[in-house]
Amino acid sequence: MSGCSGAALKQLASKVTCDTHLVSSFDKSMGEKMWRANALQLASAILAGLIVRIGIYGQRYRHHHFTRFVFLGATTLFLPVVSAVVSMGAGENDYAIGRRDKETGDFNRLIAECDPDVHSILVVVWASLVQIIMINNTSSVVVAVNDREGGSIGPPFELLVQGLWTFYLGITYILPLTPGTGNIIASAFEVLPFSLICTKMVFKYYAFEKARQSFALGRNPHLISGYMKQQSLQETCHHGEPVRREEKRHVEKQPLGHVLKADSWKASHTNGLVTIDRVWRLDTLKPQKDLCFSFALFKLLRCRFARYEVRKNNAGSKDILSFFWSLLQKDGEHNRVFMVISDEISFLNDYYYSSFPIYYSKYWLPILGIFISLLCIACCCVLLITMFVVLVLIKEYHHLPQMDCHTFCIREPLIGDYTGEHYGSWYLDLVPVFLLLVLVMMAEVRDIASYICSNWTKVALICHLVNRASSQHSSLLKKKWIGLLLRCKCRLMKHWDEKIGQCSILEIHPRTGTLTVPLKRLLHLPDQKRKVKVPAAVKVCIMEVLRSSRNGHLSNGAACLSRRGQVGERLLWACNNKSTSHTIITWHIATSILEVRYTHLDSEEQDSSTNYKIAATRLSCYCAYLVTWCPELLPDDDEWSRSLYEDVKKEVERFFNCCAAGGSLTPEARCQQLIELLGANAEHEVLKEGVRLGEQLVELMVVDGEDTAVWKLMAEFWSEMILYVTPSDNQKGHKEAIASGGELITLLWVLLFHAGIVSRPGEDDSTASTSAGAV
């Protein structure tokens, strides 16, 4: 038998053609595979962008149900998505599919060897960048708190596990490569992001452990509680409550718990302990003194959230209570008081709902954090430059595919020649990676801005200046830079936007876009179009009423009516309801009727009558907003309050839908039409009483000519009412309100706490914590 020559075999092999069904099936499979990988990469980049966007520009929405759902989904799906994408894109992939020809009976096979080349490197970089974004943003909040405040939240260990898994998937591709320049570059692209992940996680773990053990941070409520017990027994006051830098050397154990050593107060100027009196004696810090005061009050507020009883019968308590009331009693200081409380709540929000405060257990940790952020930005710039060089300067890579496959066919008993197929374009890899690099740099820039402009940094700098005040070694240049940092402000760092929600039952002209209301309620999002900035008139009226309530005798509005003699007595019936929500809605309807009658008093503050109207109408709509949106912060049952509002609202809307609004009528005629319409057809008791009260108030204004007096009465009533409903033991509700951006009632709740008012008249406050404590 004669042998076959090589030329003959080659000629036979060249005649072997691949089965069209096999080729079509393989092309379809690879196309779907690359499409899934690219879709997952792009989706992850979009999701990361959403996370960064919320973290930077919408911090108040981080703790709503919708955003929590997004973050939970991102965390849960990340590991399987990374595994799927990296496994599809990393390393060489071998495929074999077969099919028997029905006509000839031959068994045909298609063998493919696919090399992802650059695609696998970019996939690993993509996975690492997503993890860095998750570490930087809200999906990995780290909180070091006292056990009584709730459990501490350490750095998420799963992020480190995910980083190790991604590194393993990537390194299994890099190790088999032939040593050379390409291997070095691939290793750098793999090791560099993984090193950043490890650095950030180690940094977080170290800062968390230091903060958890720190008496100035994690263990501070226990220390302050012990200090207050010590003050109560000794009946002495050091007139210098701690602001910052409570360290282990300042603390000793006693039967009452951890307390500050007596010599720490005497030698505070040499041992680093910063107290309120030391800050107040530094004349160069007049604008920043209130910030330190807010920080000290924040420590006291943490004691309340930790359920420590801060006694009100000790010398230290009386001293702080007197100091706080001296601030409240000053005329024209309403903005200052509100700013002090707002900054205090901002500190509390940062501590419970962000990772930022843990880095202030040591003075050098923020500096290290800035350095790590700068290092991360530099690494991202290197990656961007490398990608740009490859994209622009090396022209032959412009059409580089994501997957390069070499295939050959086997048709028994012959083997065909190799053929090359290309799938995808590496631009589909570049876009997600480029987006993620930009997002990482944005997140790092935000972190640097947070370190530089945050109130935490300012307090640390003020304490540094206080400790160096007696030193002659502080250079003028250093003080100048510190002064610039203290004046630095960033809108992104502001917690409360000084806006209050507004709802109105008698909304004659409903606003457009009503389809968005059910969606916002479903997602528990605030109605932004119904929010207005808190007018100065509101702050002034609240402060005036608060000054008259120093003895703790809060009133549901009856006090201001009693001071008006016969005129007030005619209206007292509307304050005698057992339900606070019933009273609020009754007076809200009456206030709305007055507002229709006096629409010529616009929102610009021109005279006393206008100011009183602004205060009354804004607080009236805010209390109605609380009834329907935040009833858990009010004294009544939340479900009952919300249903009461909805029932009255539906009845009023039914009237407005059946009758014309009377847009061409004068305000006087429109008001009279409204009273007659509702008075004749009202079925709900609250609506009847509200119309009756509104008619009485209109009569006082028109017949007796008491325009200014009535608006002043209404402003006082609503100021008394908002303070009356504020005291509450619902710390969870106020904590959630703080996480969502803050509410005016929460700010007042904190204000009353520091003013020594924690309950309404007749309520048992023996177990309530009071603000009569040192900070």
N, C-alpha and C positions, 0 to 999 in steps of 0.2 A: 504494500500500500504506500503510495507516494505521499510525502509530507506537503503541507500547505506553506507557501511562502509568506513572509511578513507582509509584503505588499498586498497579497491577496486577502489576508485577514483584515488589513486596514481598509481595503476597498469594501469588504463585506460590512465592517463596522459602520462605515460612513453611510451605508444604505439603510441602517437601522433607524427608524423614525419612532418618535415617542407617540404613544397613544394620545389622541386629542382630548379624550375624556380625562385622562390622568393629568395632562398639562392644565386643562381648564380647572379641574378640581384643586390642583396645587396653587394655581394663581389666585383663585378665589379664597382659599384658606389663608394664604399669606396676606392678601389684601385686607381681609377681615381682621387678621391678627394685628397688622400695623395700624389699622383704623382704631381698634380698641385701645392699643397702647397710646396713640396720639390723643385720643379723646380723654383718656384718664389723665394724661399729663396736663393737657390744657385745662381740664376741669379742676385739677388740684391747684393750678396756678390761679384760676379765677377764685376758688374758695380761699386760698391764701390771701388774695387781694382783698376779699371781703373781710377777713379777719383783721388784716392790717388797717383797713379803712375804719372799721368799728373801733379798733384799739386806739387810733390816732385822733379821729375826728368825732366819734360818737361814743365816748366812754360811758355816757349815761345809759346806753342801750345794751351794754355788755351783759347785763344780768336779767334781761327780759327772757321770757320763755322761748321766743323764736331764736335769739342768738345763742342761748344755751343749747338748743336743739342742733344748731349748725355746728357748734364746737364739739358737741358729743358725737355727731355724725362724722366730723373730720377725724377725730381721735380714733373712733371705732373702725372706720374704713381704711385708715391710713396703712396699717401693716399689710392687710391682704392686697391692697392696691399696689403698694410698693413691691411686694413679692411677685405679683403677677407681671407688672411692667418690667422689673429688673430681670426676671427669669425669661421674659420674651426678648429682652434686648441685650443681655450680657452674655458674653461668651459665644462660642460657635454652637450652632444648632444643626443637627442632622435629622433628616426626614426621609422616610421610605413609605411609599404607598404602592399598592398593586391592584391589578384588575385582570381577569381572564377574558380573553376575546371570545365572544359567543360564536363567532363564525369559524374561526380556525382552531379554537381550543387552546391557543398559546396563552401562557401567563406573562403578562407585561408588568414591569416594575419601573418606578421612577425614583431615583435616588438623588437627594439634594443635600448639599453642604452649604449652610448659610453663615456668613460672617457679618456681624453688625458693625464692626469697625468703630467709627467715631460715635455711632449711636449709643453703644453700651456705656461709653464714658459720660456722655451727656445725661443719660438716664440716671446714673449713680449720682451725678452732681444735682440733678433735679430732686431726687429723693432726699439728699442731704439738706438742700436749701429749704424744702418744705418743713423738715424737722427743726431747722434753726428758727423759722418763722413761728412754729408752734411753741418753741421754748421761749421766744421773746414776747409772745402775746398772751392773751387772756386765757388760753386753754391750759396754762400751767401756772396759775396763781399760787404763790407760796405765802402762807400766813403763819406767823409765830405768835400764839396767844396763850393766855392763862387757861388752865383746864376748865375753870368755871365759865369762861366765855364761849367755850366750845372747843372742839378738837383742833389742834394745829394741823395745817395742811403743808406737808413737806413737798419738795420737788418731785414731780411725777416720775417714778422709776421706769415707767413704761417707755418714756422718751429715750432713756439711755439704752434700754433693750432694743428699741426700734433702730437706734443708731448703730448698735453692734450688729444687728441683723443685716442692715443695709450695707455696712462695711464688709461683712462676710460675703454677701452676694456679689459685691463689686470686686473684691480681692480674688474670688475664684475665677474671675475672668482675666485679671491682670497677671496673676502668677504664671500661667502657662505661656504668656507671650515671650517671644524671643527678645533677649536683652538688647537694648538700643535706645535711641533718642525717643522713639514713640512710646516705649515702655516707661521711660522716666516721666514723660509728660502725663501718661495715663495714671501712673502712680501718684503724681502730684495732684491731679484732679480728684483722685480718690481719697488720699490721705488728708489734704488740706481741709475740706469741709468736715470730715470726721473729727479732725483735731479741734476745730471750732466747736463742734457739738460737745465734745468731752470737756473742753475748757469751760464752756458756759454751764454745763451741768455741775461740774466740780465747784465752780464759783457759787452757784445757787445753794448747793449742799452745805458748803462752808458757812455762807452768810446765814442760812437758816438755823444751823446749830448754834452759832454765836448769838443770834437774835433770841432764840428760844431760851437760852441760859442767861440772857442779859437782864439785869434788874431795871435797866432803863427802858426795855421793850417788852419781851415776852413775860417776864415775872413782875412787871411794874404794878399791876393792880393789887397783887398780894402785898407788895412792899408798901404801897400807899395806904392800904387798909390797916396794916400793922402800925404804920406811923400815926394814923388817926386814932387808933385805940390807945396808943401811948400818950398822945396829946390829951385825950379825954381823961385818962387817969392822973396825969401829972398836972392838968389844968394850967399848962403853960403854952406859950406860943413863941416860936423862933422868929416870926415875922419874915420868914424867908423860905417859902415853900419851894421844893425842888422843881426846876424846869427841865434839866437835862444832865446827862453824864453821871447818873447814879451807878456807881461801880461796886464791885464786890468788896473793895477795901473800905467803902463807906457804910457797909451793912453788917449787922450782927444778928444772931439768932436770940430770941427771947421767947418766953411762954406765949406772948401775944402773936408770935410769928416773926418774920424778918422786919427789922426796923432800922432806921438810920442812926448811926452812932452819934452821941452827943457832941463829940469833938469835931464831927464833920461839919457841923453848923459854925462852930467857932473859927475853924480854920478853912472855911470854904474857899477863901481867896487863894489859898496855897495848894489845896488838894484837888482842885478842878471841879468841885461840885458847884453848879450854877443854880442860883436861886432867884426868885422874882425880885427881891429887894436889890440884888446886885445888878440886875438888868435895869431896874428903874433908876439907879444912881448914875448910870452911864448916859451923860447928856447928849452924846453924839448919836444916840440911837432912838431919838424921839419917834420917828415914823415907824420904826420896827418893834417898838415895845409891845404894841398890841398883838403882834404875831406870836411873841413869846408867851403872852398872857393866854392866847388861844391854845397854844400847845400845852400849857399847864392845865387849862380847863379840860382839854381833850383827855388827859390822863385821869382826871376825876370822872369824866363821863364813861371811860372804860370800866371804872369800878362799878358803876351802876349796871352796865351790861354784864359784868361778871357777878352780879347779885351780891356784892358786898354792901353791908350796911354802914353808911358813913354817918356817924352820929352828929347831931346838931347842937349838943350841949357842951362842947369843949371850946377852949379858948381859940384854938386855931380856926375852928369853924366860924366862930363869930367874927374873927378878924377878916377872913376871906369874904364872908357874907357882907360885911360892912364895906369892904373894898369894892365888891361888885355893885352894891346898891349905890355907892357914891358915883359910879359911872352911869347908872341908870337915871339918877336924879338930875344930871346935868342937862340943861336945855340945849337943843340943837345938836345933840350927840346921837340922834337916832341912827344915822348911817354908820357911825362908828360902832355902835352896839351890834347892829345887824352884821357888820363885817367881822367883828370878833367871833360871833357865833357861827357865821358861815365858814370862816377859816377853821374853827374847831371841828365842824362837821366834815370839812374837807380832809383834815387829818384822820378822822375816824374812817371815812370812806377809803382812803388810801391804805389804812392799816388792815382793814377787814377784807378788802376786795382787790388788792393788787400786791405784787411782789416787791414793790419799790421800797417800803420802809425797812425791810430786813437788812438792807445794805448799810444802815446807819448805826449798827452795833459797834462798828469800829470806824474811826475817822478816815482810814485809808481805803476802805472798801468802795466808796463812791468813785475815788480816783482810779482804782483798779477796774471798776465797771466801765468807766469812760475809755480807759485804755483798751479793754477787750472789744468795746464797740468800734473804736477806731481801727483796731486790728481786723475786725470782721469787714469793715468798709474797705480797707486796703486789699483784703483778699478778694472781695467781690470785684474791685476795680481791676485786679490782676486777671481774674477770669474773664471779665468783659473785654479787656485789651487783647487777651489771647484769642478769644472768639473773633474779635474784629480783625485781627491780623490774618487769621486763617480764612476768614470770609472775604476780605478785600484784597489782600496781597497775594494770596496763593490762588491763582485763577483756576487751576485745574480742579480745585475742590468745590467750585461753585455748584456743580451738578452732582455732588456726592450723594449717593442714595443712603437711606437708613439701613437697608439690608441688601447685601450682595450675595446672591445664591449661584452656586455652580451645580448644574444638574446633568445627569446622564440617564439613559434608559437601558433597560435589559429586556430584550425579547428573545426568549429561549431559542437557541442556546447562545445568542450573540449579545454583545455589549456595545452600545452606541458611543459616540464621541461626547466630550463635555460641551455643554452650552452654558452661557451666562445669562442670568436674569437679575434685574434690579427692581427693588420695591421701595416706595416712599421717597421722600426728600428730606435731607437733614435740616432744611429750614423749619420743618415741623417740630424738630427737637430744639432748635435755637429759640423759637418764639417763647415757649413756656420757660425755658431756662433764663432767657433774657428778662422776662417779666418777673420771675422770682428773684433774680439778682437785684433788680430795681426795688422790689418790695422789701427785701432784706435790708438794703441800704436805707430805705425810708424808715423802717422799724428801728434801726440802729441810731439814725439821726434823732428820731423821737426820744429814744432812751437818753441820748446825750443831752437833749434839750430838757428832759425831765430832771436829770441830775443837776443841771446848771440853774434852772429857773424854779424848781419846786420849793415849796415852803419848808420842806424838811432840810434842804441844803441851807436855806436862809437861817433857820433856827440854829443849825450847826455852826454857821459862820458867826452869828451873833454871840453864841456861847464862847467861841474861840476869841472873839474880840473882848468879851468880858474878862476872860482869864488872862488876856494879854494887856489889859488896860493899865496895869501898874508897871508893866515892863517897858524899859526904854529901848529894847532891841527891835521892836516892830518898825519896819521901814515904812516910809510914806507911800512908796509905790505899792507895797502889799496892802495897805489900808485903802488905797485908791481902787485897786482891783476888787477888793472885798465890797467896797461901797457900790461899785458898778454891778456886781452880782446881786447885791441886796435890792437894787432898784430894777433888776431884770424881771420882766413879766411875760407870761406866755398865755395866750387865750386858751390853748389846748389844756392847760393845767387847771382851769377854773372848773370847780365842781358844780355849784349851784348857779344857774343862769339868771337868778333873781326874777323868775317869772312864776305866775300862779295860773292854775287852770280856771276856766270860766264856763259855767253852765247856766242856762236860763230856761225856766219852765215856760214863761210867757215870751217865747221867741216868735214874734209876729212875722218877721221876714227870715225864714230858714235859709241858712247859707247853702251854697252849692256844694256839690261833691259829697252828697249824703251816702253814696254807695260805699265810700271808704270808711264810714263810721263802724258798720258791723265788722269789717276786717280788722280795724284797729282794736276793737273790743275783744275780738277773738284772740288777737296776739298780745293783748294787754299793753298796747302802746298808747301813750298819752296823745290827746288830740292837739297837735301843735297849733292848728289854726285857732284854737280857743284858748291860747295862752297869751297873757299880757304881762308886761313888766310891772313889778310892784311899784306903784306910785309913792312918792315921798309922803303924800297925805295919809296913806295907809300906815306907814311906819310911825308918823307923828301921832296919830290917833291911838294906835296900839300902845305906844310908850306912855302917853298921858294916862290911859286907863290902868296900865300896869303900875304906875307910880302910886295910884290910889288904892292898889291891892297889895301893899307890902305885908299887911297882916294875914294875907292868904285868903281873904274873903272874896273869892271870885263870884261873879254873878252872871246869870243867864240873860241879862239885859234888864232885869227888874230894878236894879240899883239906880241906873240912870233915869228910869221912869219915875221912881219914888222921889228923886230930887226935883222933879218938875211940877210938884204940887198936884192940883186938880187935873191939869192937862195930862200928866203922866198916869194918874190914877184911872183915867178913862181908857187907857191902853193896857193896863196891867193884866187884864183878862187873857191877853194873847201870850203871856209868859207863864201862865199857870198850868200848862200841859205837862203831864208826867214824862212825855217823850221829848227828848231834845231834838230829834229829827223832825217831829211834828212842828215844834216851835220854829225851827230853821225854815222849813218850807212855807209856813204861814207868813212869816215876816219877809221871806224872799219874794213871795207873790205880791205882797203889799209894796215892797220896795220897787219891784218891776213896774207896778202901776204908777207910782210916783215918777219913775224914770220916763215913762211915756208922756206924762203930763208936763215934764220940765226937760224936754230935749234940747232947749236953747242953751242949757249949761253944758258946754262941750268939754272935751277932755283936757283942754289947756288950763293950767292953774292960773286963774286971774284974780279971784277974790275968795273970801272965806266961804261963801255959799258954794262956790264951785268946788273948793277943796273938800268940803264936807260931803258933797254929792259924790265926788270921785271915791272917797274912802268908803262911803256907804254902799254904793253900787258894786264896786270891785270886791269888797268883802262879802256882800250878799251872794254874788255869783260864785265866789270861791267856796263859800259854805255849801251852796247847792252842788258844786263840783265834788266836794268831799262826800256828800251824801250818796252820790251815785257812783263815784270812781274810787273813793278811799273810805268806805263806811267802817272798815275795821279799825280806823283811827279815832272813831267817834264813840261816845258812851253807849249807844244803843246797839242792839244786835245788827250785825252788818247786813244779813240777808233781808231782815225786816226793813231796814232803812232804805236799801236799794229798791226793794219792791214798792215801798211807799212813794218814792220819787217817780218811778216808772208809771205807777197807776195814775198819779196826778198829771204827769206829762202826757199820757195817752188821752186823758179826758180833755185836756186843753187843746191838743192837736186836733181832736175830733171837732171841736167848735170852730177852730180856725179853718179847717178844710171845708166846712159847710158855709161859712160866712166870709164875705170879703174883708180884707184887712183895712180898707178905708184909707188908702194911701194919699188921697187928695184932701183929707180932712186936716184941720188944724190939730196941734197937740192936745188942746183942751177938749175938742170934740172927740178925738180918737180915744182919749182917756175915759170920757164919759161913756162912749159906746162900749169900751171894753168892760167897764164896771157893770153896765146894764146887761151885756151879753152873758158874762160869767155869772153874775148874781142871779139871773133868771133861770139859767140852765144847769148850774153846778149841782152835782150829786155827791161828790166826795166831800167829806167834812172838812178836810184841810183846805180845799179850794174855796169852800164857802167862807171859812174863817179868814183866809187870806184876802178875799175880795172885801169882806166887811172891814177888816183892818185898813186896807188901802183906801176905802171910801172915807173912813174916819180921818186918815192922815191928809187926804186931799181937802177935806172940809176944814181942817186946821189951817192949811196953807191958804185956801181961797177965802174963807169967811173971816178967819182971824188975822190973815196977813202974816203968818209966821213962817215965811219961806226959809230964812236962814236958820231959825230956831229948830224947825222940824228936821232939816237936813243935818244939823248938828246932833240932834237927838238920835237920828238914824245912824250916824257915824259912830256915836258913843255906844249905841246898842250893839252894832255888829262888832265893834272892838271888844266889848265885854263878852259877847257870845263866842268869838273865836278863841279868846283866852279861857273861857269857861270849859269849852270842849277839849282843850289841849291836854290837861293832865291825864295820863294813861299808864297802865302797867303793861301795855302791849309793846314790849321792847322789840319783839320780832317784827311787828308791823312797821315800826319806825326804822328798824335796821334795813328792811327791804326798801322802804322809801328812800333811804340814804343811798342805797345801791343803785336805785333807778334815777338818780339825779337830784333828789332832795325835794321836799315839800315845805311850804311856809309853816304848816302846822308842826312839822318836825323841828324846824328851827325854833319855833315858839316853845315847843316841848322842852328843848334843851335850855332855852332862856329861862323858863320858869323853874327848871331843875336847879340852876345855879342861883336863882333868886330865892330859893328855899320853899317853893310852892310845888308840891308833887301830887296834890289831891284837891278835889272840890269840897266845899263845905258839907259836912255831914258824913264824908267818907272816912274810913279807917286808914290812916297813913302811918300807923305804928311800925309797919314792916317795910315801908317805902324808904328808899335811900334818898337823902336830901343832899343839896349842894353845899351844905354848910361844912365843907371839908377843905383840907389843904390840898394843894396840887402837887 
